[in-house]
Amino acid sequence: MELEAIREIIRKFPAFAYYSLEGKIKPVVEFLLDLGVPKSDIPTILSKRPQLCGISLTENLIPTMAFLEELGVDKKQWAKIIYRFPALLTYSRQKLKASVDFLYEMGLSDENVGKVLTRCPHIISYSVEDKLRPTAAYFASLNVDVAFLLHRAPQTFGLSIEANLKPLTEFFVGKGYSLGDISTMISRYGALYTFSLPENLMPKWEFFLTMVYPKSELVKFPQYFGYSLEDRIKPRYEIMRKCGVKLLLNQMLSLSDDDFHKLLKKRMQKEVKD
């Protein structure tokens, strides 16, 4: 670790300076390495959550991991999970159980609870009563399958209803989409509401209006908003336009380069025959 990084840890968490190197820090680092955490990830993990080094391996860390594995966390993914969100191992059993109980309450299966915890361990940090439950109620009011959305895009539940979710709903309503359309779009593409309105949705919407598609095409393929405007959408559309053929939005964006050009060639040949 760089000396400045160590200083920053101590500034944020002064107690770290008093941890025993042999008794606290080394055992935790060696434990992480044994789990398969790359040595290069250790500084990042310690910077994110220096408190890890103050927790007993035998009394807290290992039992907490065993508890989470019982809930379905994939033990093969611990290295990735800890790198993404090392704080997961510092929460109390009560906090962990409250979050997991909420996931079950929303209708997730045992398998899907494990997948959510593995893919998005941050969900444990969200308050059940202040964040998760109100967000679930908001999406339920839009007629969205909450369990499905939690499974597909759990990160959505960390967003602010007032600052993030409602503005996106109002944006689509303002563009002429019904709440039923919006529900369908979210169900087809769970990550839709994780995008920035000014930086992502608005520029892509403006470009969408210049293309040859009806608005209903976005209900069928809301994944449009997940593609890069400059690197994917504009170049693909320009190629298609120059070829003088029209593909579905899904075909234009989701195909590999080879398949995209093969389909264009096929359509051009068909146009010539017709």
C-alpha positions as CSV (number, residue, x, y, z in Angstrom):
1,M,0.0,0.0,0.0
2,E,1.1,3.6,-0.7
3,L,1.9,5.5,2.5
4,E,-0.7,8.1,1.6
5,A,-3.4,5.4,1.3
6,I,-2.5,4.2,4.8
7,R,-2.7,7.7,6.2
8,E,-6.1,8.2,4.5
9,I,-7.4,5.0,6.2
10,I,-6.2,6.3,9.6
11,R,-7.8,9.7,8.9
12,K,-11.1,8.0,8.2
13,F,-10.8,5.3,10.9
14,P,-8.2,6.2,13.6
15,A,-8.6,2.9,15.4
16,F,-6.8,1.2,12.5
17,A,-3.5,2.7,13.8
18,Y,-3.9,0.7,17.0
19,Y,-4.6,-2.7,15.5
20,S,-1.9,-5.3,16.2
21,L,-0.1,-6.2,13.0
22,E,0.5,-9.8,14.1
23,G,-2.7,-10.3,16.0
24,K,-5.2,-8.5,13.9
25,I,-4.1,-7.3,10.4
26,K,-2.0,-10.2,9.2
27,P,-4.5,-12.9,10.1
28,V,-7.3,-11.1,8.2
29,V,-5.1,-10.4,5.2
30,E,-3.9,-14.0,5.0
31,F,-7.5,-15.2,5.4
32,L,-8.6,-13.0,2.4
33,L,-5.7,-14.3,0.3
34,D,-6.7,-17.9,1.2
35,L,-10.2,-17.1,-0.1
36,G,-8.7,-16.3,-3.4
37,V,-8.7,-12.5,-3.1
38,P,-5.8,-11.2,-5.4
39,K,-3.0,-9.5,-3.4
40,S,-3.6,-6.4,-5.6
41,D,-7.2,-6.1,-4.3
42,I,-6.2,-6.1,-0.6
43,P,-5.3,-2.3,-0.4
44,T,-8.7,-1.4,-1.9
45,I,-10.6,-3.7,0.5
46,L,-8.7,-2.3,3.5
47,S,-9.4,1.3,2.3
48,K,-13.1,0.6,1.8
49,R,-13.5,-1.1,5.2
50,P,-10.6,-1.0,7.6
51,Q,-12.9,-2.2,10.3
52,L,-12.5,-5.7,8.9
53,C,-9.1,-5.9,10.6
54,G,-10.7,-5.3,14.0
55,I,-13.1,-8.2,13.8
56,S,-12.4,-11.6,15.2
57,L,-11.9,-14.2,12.5
58,T,-13.2,-17.1,14.6
59,E,-16.0,-15.3,16.4
60,N,-17.3,-13.0,13.7
61,L,-16.0,-13.2,10.2
62,I,-16.1,-16.9,9.6
63,P,-19.5,-17.4,11.3
64,T,-20.9,-14.5,9.4
65,M,-19.7,-16.0,6.1
66,A,-21.1,-19.4,7.1
67,F,-24.5,-17.8,7.9
68,L,-24.5,-16.0,4.5
69,E,-23.6,-19.3,2.7
70,E,-26.6,-20.9,4.4
71,L,-28.7,-18.2,2.9
72,G,-27.4,-19.0,-0.5
73,V,-24.3,-16.9,-1.1
74,D,-22.0,-18.7,-3.5
75,K,-18.9,-19.5,-1.5
76,K,-16.9,-19.6,-4.8
77,Q,-17.6,-15.9,-5.2
78,W,-16.4,-14.6,-1.9
79,A,-13.3,-13.0,-3.4
80,K,-15.5,-10.9,-5.7
81,I,-18.1,-10.2,-3.1
82,I,-15.6,-8.9,-0.5
83,Y,-13.9,-6.8,-3.1
84,R,-17.2,-5.2,-4.2
85,F,-18.6,-4.7,-0.7
86,P,-16.3,-5.6,2.2
87,A,-18.7,-4.0,4.7
88,L,-21.0,-7.0,4.2
89,L,-18.9,-9.0,6.7
90,T,-19.1,-6.3,9.3
91,Y,-22.9,-6.2,9.7
92,S,-24.7,-7.9,12.6
93,R,-26.6,-11.1,12.2
94,Q,-29.8,-9.2,13.1
95,K,-29.2,-6.7,10.2
96,L,-28.4,-9.5,7.7
97,K,-31.4,-11.5,8.7
98,A,-33.7,-8.4,8.5
99,S,-32.6,-7.8,4.9
100,V,-32.9,-11.4,3.9
101,D,-36.3,-11.7,5.5
102,F,-37.5,-8.8,3.4
103,L,-36.3,-10.5,0.2
104,Y,-38.3,-13.6,1.2
105,E,-41.3,-11.5,2.1
106,M,-41.2,-10.0,-1.4
107,G,-41.5,-13.5,-2.9
108,L,-37.9,-14.4,-3.9
109,S,-37.0,-18.1,-3.8
110,D,-34.1,-19.4,-1.8
111,E,-32.0,-19.7,-4.9
112,N,-32.7,-16.1,-6.0
113,V,-32.0,-14.7,-2.5
114,G,-28.6,-16.2,-2.8
115,K,-28.1,-14.8,-6.2
116,V,-29.1,-11.3,-5.1
117,L,-26.7,-11.4,-2.2
118,T,-23.9,-12.7,-4.4
119,R,-24.4,-10.2,-7.2
120,C,-25.4,-7.1,-5.2
121,P,-24.2,-7.5,-1.6
122,H,-24.8,-3.7,-1.2
123,I,-28.5,-4.5,-0.8
124,I,-27.7,-5.4,2.8
125,S,-26.7,-1.8,3.5
126,Y,-30.1,-0.4,2.6
127,S,-32.5,0.2,5.4
128,V,-35.5,-2.2,5.1
129,E,-38.0,0.3,6.4
130,D,-36.6,3.6,5.0
131,K,-35.4,2.3,1.6
132,L,-36.3,-1.2,0.5
133,R,-40.0,-1.3,1.6
134,P,-40.9,2.2,0.2
135,T,-39.1,1.4,-3.1
136,A,-40.9,-1.9,-3.4
137,A,-44.2,-0.1,-2.7
138,Y,-43.4,2.5,-5.4
139,F,-42.7,-0.2,-8.1
140,A,-45.8,-2.2,-7.0
141,S,-47.8,1.0,-7.6
142,L,-46.5,0.9,-11.2
143,N,-47.7,-2.7,-11.4
144,V,-44.1,-4.0,-11.6
145,D,-43.4,-7.6,-10.3
146,V,-41.2,-6.6,-7.3
147,A,-39.7,-10.0,-6.8
148,F,-38.6,-10.2,-10.5
149,L,-37.1,-6.7,-10.3
150,L,-35.3,-7.5,-7.1
151,H,-33.8,-10.5,-8.7
152,R,-32.9,-8.8,-12.0
153,A,-31.8,-5.4,-10.8
154,P,-31.4,-5.2,-7.0
155,Q,-29.2,-2.1,-7.4
156,T,-32.4,-0.2,-8.3
157,F,-33.6,-0.4,-4.7
158,G,-30.7,1.8,-3.5
159,L,-32.0,4.7,-5.5
160,S,-34.0,7.7,-4.2
161,I,-37.7,7.6,-5.0
162,E,-37.9,11.4,-5.2
163,A,-34.6,12.1,-6.9
164,N,-34.3,9.1,-9.2
165,L,-37.3,7.0,-9.7
166,K,-40.2,9.5,-9.9
167,P,-38.4,11.8,-12.4
168,L,-37.9,8.8,-14.8
169,T,-41.5,7.8,-14.6
170,E,-42.6,11.4,-15.2
171,F,-40.1,11.6,-18.1
172,F,-41.7,8.6,-19.9
173,V,-45.3,9.7,-19.1
174,G,-44.4,13.1,-20.5
175,K,-43.2,11.4,-23.7
176,G,-46.6,9.7,-24.2
177,Y,-46.1,6.3,-22.5
178,S,-48.8,4.9,-20.3
179,L,-48.0,3.4,-16.9
180,G,-48.7,0.0,-18.4
181,D,-46.0,0.7,-21.1
182,I,-43.6,1.8,-18.3
183,S,-44.3,-1.3,-16.3
184,T,-43.6,-3.5,-19.3
185,M,-40.3,-1.6,-20.0
186,I,-39.1,-2.1,-16.4
187,S,-40.1,-5.8,-16.5
188,R,-38.2,-6.3,-19.7
189,Y,-35.2,-4.3,-18.6
190,G,-34.8,-4.1,-14.9
191,A,-31.7,-1.8,-15.1
192,L,-33.7,0.9,-16.9
193,Y,-34.3,3.0,-13.8
194,T,-30.6,2.9,-12.8
195,F,-29.6,5.2,-15.6
196,S,-29.1,9.0,-15.3
197,L,-32.0,11.0,-16.8
198,P,-29.9,14.0,-18.0
199,E,-26.8,12.0,-19.0
200,N,-28.3,8.9,-20.5
201,L,-32.0,8.8,-21.2
202,M,-32.5,12.3,-22.5
203,P,-29.7,12.2,-25.1
204,K,-30.7,8.8,-26.3
205,W,-34.3,9.8,-26.5
206,E,-33.4,12.8,-28.6
207,F,-31.5,10.6,-31.0
208,F,-34.3,8.0,-31.0
209,L,-36.6,10.7,-32.4
210,T,-34.4,11.2,-35.4
211,M,-34.6,7.5,-36.3
212,V,-37.3,5.7,-38.2
213,Y,-38.9,3.8,-35.3
214,P,-42.3,4.3,-33.7
215,K,-42.3,5.0,-29.9
216,S,-43.8,1.5,-29.3
217,E,-40.4,0.1,-30.3
218,L,-38.9,1.2,-27.0
219,V,-41.6,-0.7,-25.1
220,K,-40.6,-3.8,-27.0
221,F,-36.8,-3.1,-26.6
222,P,-36.1,-0.8,-23.6
223,Q,-32.5,-2.2,-23.6
224,Y,-31.9,0.5,-26.2
225,F,-31.0,2.8,-23.2
226,G,-28.3,0.4,-22.1
227,Y,-26.2,0.8,-25.3
228,S,-23.6,3.5,-25.9
229,L,-25.0,6.3,-28.0
230,E,-21.6,7.2,-29.6
231,D,-20.1,3.7,-29.8
232,R,-23.1,1.6,-30.7
233,I,-26.4,3.3,-31.5
234,K,-25.2,6.1,-33.8
235,P,-22.7,4.0,-35.8
236,R,-25.1,1.1,-36.3
237,Y,-28.0,3.3,-37.3
238,E,-25.8,5.2,-39.8
239,I,-24.6,1.9,-41.4
240,M,-28.2,0.6,-41.6
241,R,-29.4,3.9,-43.1
242,K,-26.7,3.9,-45.8
243,C,-27.6,0.3,-46.7
244,G,-31.2,1.5,-47.3
245,V,-32.8,-1.2,-45.2
246,K,-34.7,-1.2,-41.9
247,L,-34.1,-3.6,-39.0
248,L,-35.9,-3.9,-35.7
249,L,-34.3,-1.9,-32.9
250,N,-33.4,-5.1,-31.2
251,Q,-31.7,-6.5,-34.4
252,M,-29.8,-3.2,-35.0
253,L,-28.3,-3.2,-31.5
254,S,-28.1,-6.6,-29.9
255,L,-26.5,-8.6,-32.7
256,S,-22.8,-9.1,-32.9
257,D,-20.9,-7.2,-35.6
258,D,-20.7,-10.3,-37.8
259,D,-24.4,-11.1,-37.4
260,F,-25.4,-7.5,-37.9
261,H,-23.6,-7.2,-41.2
262,K,-24.8,-10.6,-42.3
263,L,-28.4,-9.6,-41.7
264,L,-27.9,-6.3,-43.5
265,K,-26.5,-8.1,-46.5
266,K,-29.4,-10.5,-46.5
267,R,-32.0,-7.7,-46.3
268,M,-30.2,-5.8,-49.1
269,Q,-30.3,-8.9,-51.3
270,K,-34.0,-9.3,-50.6
271,E,-34.6,-5.7,-51.4
272,V,-32.9,-6.1,-54.8
273,K,-35.0,-9.3,-55.6
274,D,-38.2,-7.5,-54.6
